[in-house]
Structures are given as C-alpha cells and as structure tokens.
Amino acid sequence: MTDIVDAKTRSRMMSGIGTANTKPEVIVRKLLFAHGFRYRLHRKDLPGKPDIVLPKYEVAVFVHGCFWHCHECHLFKWPKSNAAFWRKKILGNRERDARNVQELRKLGWHVMTVWECAVRSRSEKQLNSLANRMSNWIEADSSRRRSKNFP
C-alpha cells in the first residue's frame, strides 16, 4: 500500500508522536491509582526513564507501544517503505529496552512492561482484570517477583 501523504508530511506526523503521557500510559496510571498505588512519573535518574515508578515497591513500569517496541501482536507490522531504516530503528529500541531492564534489575528494581495491546480497546471488565493482575504482582513478595510483561 502506498503512503497517502508525501514524505515531508509523514515525517512531521511521525515526529509529533510523543513519548510521555500516551493514552495507554494514562490508562495504566489510572488503573494503578484506583488500586491505591501512588507513583512518580518519568524518573530521569533511572535507566530508561520508566513511565511509572513505584518507589515503595521498587517497581519500574514501562508502557510500550507495540509498533515502536516490536511487540509480536496484531498491532505490529514491519513497514514496507524505508524498511532498512525502520528495522534498524525498531530493533535498536528493543535492544535499548533490554539494556534498561538489565540495568534496573542490577540496581535492585523490579520491572513491569505493559504493552499497548493490553489496554487498547479493552472493556472495563478486561481492564479491571489487568489491574488486579498488576496489583497482585506488585504486592507479591519481592524475593519471588521477576520482570513481568502484561500483553
């Protein structure tokens, strides 16, 4: 499928996509807050500037967009145009994510990754189920807690 806008317009559109306060991130924040968790946002002193940080539990939460972080779900498809650029960009994001998780774990933090597909177009019942699973993981004994993905 050919792009319906010219390269300059597409570039402007893509550069306008923000990295903080995305819709999936705001949904996750609201779910955590509703379950009584208090948090800090985008701590610059931690590797990868986690989207949500729960200092009391030593938990760092990343809310990843499925496209930008190459999640193997229905929301991700490799772009057909400028394929080499996108492959390098997206795989670089994945490598950086893995490094950040490793560095956070070395510092004693537990890492949770919530994927866009876990919250996008979900019913209230599905979101409550996700919130309960996140809450149970956060409150689990920290010696048993490992990095967790919520697809």
C-alpha positions as CSV (number, residue, x, y, z in Angstrom):
1,M,0.0,0.0,0.0
2,T,1.4,3.4,-1.0
3,D,1.5,6.2,1.5
4,I,-1.3,8.7,1.1
5,V,0.8,11.7,2.2
6,D,4.2,13.0,0.9
7,A,7.4,12.2,2.8
8,K,7.7,15.6,4.4
9,T,4.1,15.4,5.8
10,R,4.7,11.8,7.1
11,S,7.9,12.9,8.8
12,R,6.1,15.7,10.5
13,M,3.4,13.4,11.6
14,M,5.7,10.8,13.0
15,S,7.9,13.3,14.8
16,G,4.7,14.6,16.6
17,I,4.2,11.3,18.3
18,G,5.0,11.8,22.0
19,T,7.0,9.5,24.3
20,A,5.3,10.5,27.5
21,N,1.7,10.7,28.7
22,T,0.4,8.5,25.9
23,K,-3.1,7.2,26.0
24,P,-2.0,3.6,27.1
25,E,0.2,5.1,29.8
26,V,-2.6,7.3,31.2
27,I,-4.9,4.3,31.3
28,V,-2.3,2.2,33.3
29,R,-1.7,5.1,35.6
30,K,-5.5,5.4,36.3
31,L,-5.7,1.7,36.9
32,L,-2.9,1.7,39.4
33,F,-4.1,4.8,41.2
34,A,-7.6,3.3,41.5
35,H,-6.0,0.3,43.2
36,G,-4.3,2.6,45.8
37,F,-0.9,2.8,44.3
38,R,1.0,6.1,44.4
39,Y,3.8,6.7,42.0
40,R,6.3,9.0,40.3
41,L,6.5,9.6,36.6
42,H,9.4,9.5,34.2
43,R,12.3,9.4,36.7
44,K,15.3,10.7,34.8
45,D,17.7,9.3,37.4
46,L,16.7,5.7,36.5
47,P,17.8,3.8,33.3
48,G,15.3,4.2,30.5
49,K,13.3,6.8,32.4
50,P,10.5,4.4,33.4
51,D,7.0,5.7,32.6
52,I,5.8,4.9,36.1
53,V,7.8,4.3,39.3
54,L,6.5,2.8,42.5
55,P,9.4,3.6,44.9
56,K,7.7,1.8,47.9
57,Y,7.8,-1.5,46.0
58,E,10.9,-0.8,44.0
59,V,8.9,-1.3,40.8
60,A,9.6,0.4,37.5
61,V,6.8,0.3,34.9
62,F,7.3,0.8,31.1
63,V,4.2,1.2,29.0
64,H,5.3,0.3,25.5
65,G,3.7,1.0,22.2
66,C,3.5,-2.3,20.2
67,F,4.8,-0.7,17.0
68,W,7.7,1.2,18.4
69,H,9.0,-1.7,20.6
70,C,8.3,-4.5,18.1
71,H,5.7,-6.5,20.1
72,E,4.7,-9.7,18.5
73,C,1.0,-8.9,18.4
74,H,-1.7,-7.9,15.9
75,L,-0.7,-4.2,16.3
76,F,2.8,-4.7,14.9
77,K,3.7,-4.9,11.3
78,W,7.0,-4.1,9.7
79,P,6.8,-1.0,7.5
80,K,7.1,-1.7,3.8
81,S,8.6,1.6,2.8
82,N,12.1,2.6,4.0
83,A,12.3,-0.9,5.5
84,A,16.1,-0.8,6.4
85,F,15.6,2.5,8.4
86,W,12.6,1.1,10.3
87,R,14.3,-2.3,11.0
88,K,17.3,-0.5,12.5
89,K,15.2,1.9,14.5
90,I,12.8,-0.6,15.9
91,L,15.4,-3.3,16.7
92,G,17.5,-0.6,18.3
93,N,14.6,0.3,20.5
94,R,14.3,-3.4,21.6
95,E,18.0,-3.6,22.4
96,R,17.8,-0.4,24.4
97,D,14.8,-1.7,26.3
98,A,16.6,-4.9,27.2
99,R,19.7,-2.9,28.4
100,N,17.5,-0.7,30.5
101,V,15.7,-3.6,32.1
102,Q,19.0,-5.3,32.9
103,E,20.4,-2.1,34.4
104,L,17.3,-1.5,36.5
105,R,17.5,-5.1,37.8
106,K,21.2,-4.6,38.7
107,L,20.1,-1.6,40.8
108,G,17.5,-3.8,42.6
109,W,14.4,-2.7,40.8
110,H,11.6,-5.0,39.6
111,V,10.4,-4.2,36.1
112,M,6.9,-4.5,34.6
113,T,6.2,-3.9,31.0
114,V,2.6,-3.2,29.9
115,W,2.0,-3.4,26.2
116,E,-0.3,-1.1,24.3
117,C,-2.4,-4.1,23.2
118,A,-3.1,-5.0,26.8
119,V,-5.1,-1.7,27.3
120,R,-6.1,-0.6,23.8
121,S,-9.8,-1.1,23.0
122,R,-10.4,-3.2,26.2
123,S,-13.7,-3.3,28.1
124,E,-13.9,-2.1,31.7
125,K,-14.0,-5.7,32.8
126,Q,-10.8,-6.6,30.9
127,L,-9.0,-3.5,32.3
128,N,-10.1,-4.4,35.9
129,S,-8.7,-7.9,35.4
130,L,-5.4,-6.4,34.1
131,A,-5.3,-4.1,37.1
132,N,-5.9,-7.0,39.5
133,R,-3.1,-9.0,37.9
134,M,-0.7,-5.9,38.1
135,S,-1.7,-5.3,41.7
136,N,-1.1,-8.9,42.7
137,W,2.4,-8.9,41.0
138,I,3.4,-5.5,42.6
139,E,2.3,-6.6,46.1
140,A,3.9,-10.1,45.8
141,D,6.9,-10.9,48.0
142,S,9.8,-9.1,46.3
143,S,12.1,-12.1,46.5
144,R,9.6,-14.0,44.2
145,R,9.0,-11.1,41.9
146,R,10.6,-11.2,38.4
147,S,10.3,-8.9,35.5
148,K,6.8,-9.2,34.1
149,N,5.1,-8.5,30.8
150,F,1.4,-7.8,30.5
151,P,0.4,-8.4,26.9
